[in-house]
Amino acid sequence: PCRPIRLPRKYSGFHHRWWKHHGMSQEDFMEDLAHGFGGDEGRVNVTGDVPPALVSWGTDGNANFTWRFPDRALNNYFRKAFWNIKFCMWEHGHNVEFTKYDLFHAHAFSFEHDGIKDFGMVFHAKEYPSDLFTGVTGAPFNTSHPSYPVRNILWVASLSQSFLIDSDNVATHPLMKPDWLQLGQADWMDDYYYEVLKARTVDTLPFIAMGSRLGGLNYFTRHTIANLTGDAEAGCKFDEVFFA
């Protein structure tokens, strides 16, 4: 497990010279997530504000609609979620970078348990290793990288916490392959089986038996924005976090 992420702070008005603020309750946090993931009323359309190069590179890159939560503190929470993972990796002796090849996206989903509707995300780090055919070249790492086995990270909203998934543990293999893909059925299937496990990509499908997919979350630093858009980094004033 990674360290829990502090819930966003709510600003409730101006008092003397300081803004009054308080920590968001877990109930408010879950309600705001449900409102945003539930439809347009809980979202701010930022389709024209996000550079097209970022949209096309990010998860759900063919999406024609990108959005953020109306509450800036909530958007900043998800920015912190990425940094929380980076720090968690470091604490466990691993390395991850915010580049166009490594950690920049997550896949969101809803699910039900214990009578509540919860939300989760699967973050994918080390997205484009140089020794897999992904259509993207230039990555400074491959599937033999010591941190590659923990390239999948699960975030759970009700816990406000992320967890590194150790793909070296055979118990996690069903999270990375469809049920129909089994060894011993045909030579081509065996080859595909090992290819899938080499990629070590956890899908959201096992988590949504009682929920649904909710699109993707993307985070790009100023350096990555400059790299993808061709603009000078000095001209990129902010990093970008958005949903698609």
Salt bridges, closest charged atoms under 4 A:
ASP32 OD2 - LYS10 NZ 3.55
ASP71 OD2 - LYS10 NZ 3.27
GLU91 OE2 - ARG3 NH2 2.68
GLU97 OE1 - LYS86 NZ 3.31
ASP102 OD2 - LYS126 NZ 2.77
ASP114 OD2 - HIS113 ND1 3.13
ASP118 OD2 - HIS113 NE2 2.78
GLU127 OE2 - HIS105 NE2 3.84
GLU127 OE1 - ARG151 NH2 2.74
ASP131 OD2 - LYS198 NZ 3.86
ASP168 OD1 - ARG200 NH1 2.88
ASP203 OD1 - ARG213 NH1 3.45
GLU233 OE1 - HIS223 ND1 3.33
ASP239 OD1 - ARG79 NE 3.10
GLU240 OE1 - ARG68 NH2 2.45
